[in-house]
Amino acid sequence: MIIRNANVWIDGAFQCVDVRFNEQEILEIGPGLQDDEILDAGGYDLYPGFVDTHMHGGFRHNFFPHAYDETGSHWSEDDVRFLLAKLPETGVTSVMPTINSLSIPDSQKTVRAIRKVRQEKVGADPFLFHFEGPYINPKRSASIDPTLCALPTPAHTLAMVDNDLSDIGIVCLAPELPGAKEWCEWITAQGVHVELGYTLCTASQVRQCADWGADTTTHFFNGFEAMHQRKEGGIVGCLLENRLSHQITCDGMVVSPSWIHLAIQLKGLDRFYGMTDLVHFHGLADGEYENEHFGPIVANETGIKTKADGLFLGGSTPWNEIMKKARDLVGLSREEIAQLYAENPCRCLGIHDRGKIEVGRKSDFCLMDADYHVIQTIIDGKIVFERAETEV
């Protein structure tokens, strides 16, 4: 099949070229390609299938049993299936299910369920895991249960992932924890990315962690101690450390737009990649809700937060909508948004089989209009979501 008449995002620019592909991979890119099947893109923008590297859940479902909500008591594989089937509506074709701090039995239950559902190919591909816990500082755990934090050891990690590191993509680490150096050197040698986050580390500890092999951060600036001009803090260390890339939330709420522009200006756009941090609370109607753990929580257009102290309880904006907010609220350009969300996630994490329109990569695509409405989503060369004409 050939996609024709699209503005194709490749290497920093929208290009007027055809893209030929089969169910396995992209075969050819260029003008005037020939094939028996033609998909006319109608002049819309064509992106590679989007890869969300940080997503816990959404639409009132979760990738793992969640103790802070009623969904935790009856969580099952069907929650995973629902999320994977739903994600193509937002343009996401691959996802790293992001797991908070869990007990080892709950972690094993989650890993086994996602690995099983992955084989069913019900929608987006949950190709790698992202563990946002438990190796975080309990004094900086934010909305994560501090009683479930743990010290990093190979034995603990192997138990947590059912003795299989082959599909573990990212694990978060507070580098000030005892045993951090030995663990970080061990797991990065296995090809797993270590991200800094939920930490009270100093700038020098950031540099040390990069020496040990860490190469990214979780939702920058969140999870770090606030900057202070007389303190050698973790944020300053991250901004000065060019070996680190950074997840960034561009919904205009979780991180102030000026801070986003400052970080990009200091380090360059190539060091940042978009994600959603979407959580199971997403989908709540506006209002106030009682929660056994957090007390009253408030859902409205500014996000989902605790009533008492305004703590954000994760992301509340799905993928295509956060791209629109990156334009309308953060003030990023069309090209900056395309780079941040289409190619940077995989480039920053060294993933080479998807996340870019390039010969040999997976035939996953998302066709969007100028306002980031998803027109079509293609996974493995097949249309899995198509927006009704009345919705365009």
Stockholm file with secondary structure:
# STOCKHOLM 1.0

chainA/1-392         MIIRNANVWIDGAFQCVDVRFNEQEILEIGPGLQDDEILDAGGYDLYPGFVDTHMHGGFRHNFFPHAYDETGSHWSEDDVRFLLAKLPETGVTSVMPTINSLSIPDSQKTVRAIRKVRQEKVGADPFLFHFEGPYINPKRSASIDPTLCALPTPAHTLAMVDNDLSDIGIVCLAPELPGAKEWCEWITAQGVHVELGYTLCTASQVRQCADWGADTTTHFFNGFEAMHQRKEGGIVGCLLENRLSHQITCDGMVVSPSWIHLAIQLKGLDRFYGMTDLVHFHGLADGEYENEHFGPIVANETGIKTKADGLFLGGSTPWNEIMKKARDLVGLSREEIAQLYAENPCRCLGIHDRGKIEVGRKSDFCLMDADYHVIQTIIDGKIVFERAETEV
#=GR chainA/1-392 SS CEEESCEEEETTEEECCEEEECSSCEEEEETTCCCSCEEECTTCEEEECEEEEEECEETTEESSCCTTSGGGGGCCHHHHHHHHHHGGGGTEEEEEEEECSCCHHHHHHHHHHHHHHHTTCCSSBCCSEEECCSSSCGGGCTTSCGGGCCCCCHHHHHHHTTTCCTTEEEEEECTTSTTHHHHHHHHHHTTCEEEECSBCCBHHHHHHHHHHTCCEEEEETTTBCCCCTTSCBHHHHHHHCTTCEEEECCSSSSSCHHHHHHHHHHHCGGGEEECCCBCTTTTCCSEEECCTTTSSEEEETTEEEETTTCCBCSBCCCHHHHHHHHHHTSCCCHHHHHIIIIIHHHHHTTCCSSSSCCTTSCCCEEEECTTCCEEEEEETTEEEEECCGGGC
#=GC SS_cons         CEEESCEEEETTEEECCEEEECSSCEEEEETTCCCSCEEECTTCEEEECEEEEEECEETTEESSCCTTSGGGGGCCHHHHHHHHHHGGGGTEEEEEEEECSCCHHHHHHHHHHHHHHHTTCCSSBCCSEEECCSSSCGGGCTTSCGGGCCCCCHHHHHHHTTTCCTTEEEEEECTTSTTHHHHHHHHHHTTCEEEECSBCCBHHHHHHHHHHTCCEEEEETTTBCCCCTTSCBHHHHHHHCTTCEEEECCSSSSSCHHHHHHHHHHHCGGGEEECCCBCTTTTCCSEEECCTTTSSEEEETTEEEETTTCCBCSBCCCHHHHHHHHHHTSCCCHHHHHIIIIIHHHHHTTCCSSSSCCTTSCCCEEEECTTCCEEEEEETTEEEEECCGGGC
//
